[in-house]
């Protein structure tokens, strides 16, 4: 069944771009971590993808900030809309349901992904990854299976429980952001509850105050972006489809360009180039003591960028293309499975020649373990496009075979918790978890995806 057209499906486009940016960032961390700096060395040359804007291919932190901003926007969108329409009672009812169902739509797929990675680990599927010369691959998750069956089960249970407390799972270290998305969602629900009956003008003042309170407290990773997203939902309630006519095209374009420039701020060694040094100097003046300048600048840049898109008809049209919408619908599976594919399929292909020549478990003359050496430029040129195609295809399969099953479990829990006999009572709200995925209220229809109507 074809995906339904949505008025605000530009959000899907942003999600898709952010998910692929995270993947590219991790690949560059594996094989070209020098891209995290604005130059090769302090006095060295600058490669093309180290310049502003072009270096956004490694803007992993900006992508995470974007996910948090979208969490605030999407999770508060329907509630603010119903409140503005004078239906606060229904807004509170849907908010109560969302607190449970959207949590389940995050927890269940993540649990399924952890189970998948755990099983691969127990079957020694990461053996090659443990011996490659890319330190990021070796360190992105454990490659050791449980010494016994019960030891493996114990490790799985500990990871499934403790992961939601501290964001640390032994099997895939890239999942560290997911508990923050869960906490961010709860922050949205609390804020919406506290501002349900406040007047629109005062709601905005409260959100601005909360944003700067988060700023002063060093909360640049999650809270600042969450409040910015809720504020954006408030603006949508004000302007609706007329938002793209509220400011001029040059102004929205400048907001986008300025935001992307700030988002280009390098993660490492900003003092190596004049442009990044200037941003770093300004950052130290406005960021509270102890705050991470990179987080603040990239989060601020992400906010300018998204608000510029919100007011830009051209940017919305570009992000609303069918392919961008498709990427948005598979963005959470991309996030969940990309590191597993890097540590298995991609590692096996890129290091195939070294594996064949050295054999399994290579050692030097003194008996010390040796690392496999990655293939050359031609191997990368052929392999990486195919890897992205495989990643997109597997993520699509995930939305067909895994997401519906997770959705059925969440729907069953929701019906039991709220005493419903069907999912039809909240048809005024189109559910979505607002983090990385979009869902249909009835998981038996996996081909349909909704954001808002």
Secondary structure, 3 states (H helix, E strand, C coil): CCCCCCCCCHHHHHHHHHHHHHHHHHHHHHHCHHHHCCCCCCCCCCCHHHCCCHHHHHCHHHHHHHHHHHHHHHHHHHHHHHHHCCCHHHHHHHHHHHHHHHHHHHHHHHHHHHHHHHHHHHCCCCCCHHHECCHHHHHCCCCCCCCCHHHHHHHHHHHHHHHHHHCCCCCCHHHHHHHHHHHHHHHHHHHHHHCCCCCHHHHHHHHHHHHHHHHHCCCCCCHHHHHHHHHHHHHHHHHHHHHHHCCCHHHHHHHHHHHHHHHCCCCCCHHHCHHHHHHHHHHHHHCCCCCCHHHHHHHHHHHHHHHHHHCCHHHHHHHCCHHHHHHHHCHHHHHHHHHHHHHHHHHHHHCHHHHHHHCCCCECCCCCECCECCCCHHHHHHHHHHHHHHHHHHHHHHHHHCHHHHHHHHHHHHHHHHCCCCCHHHCCCCCCCCCCCCECCCCCCCCCCECCC
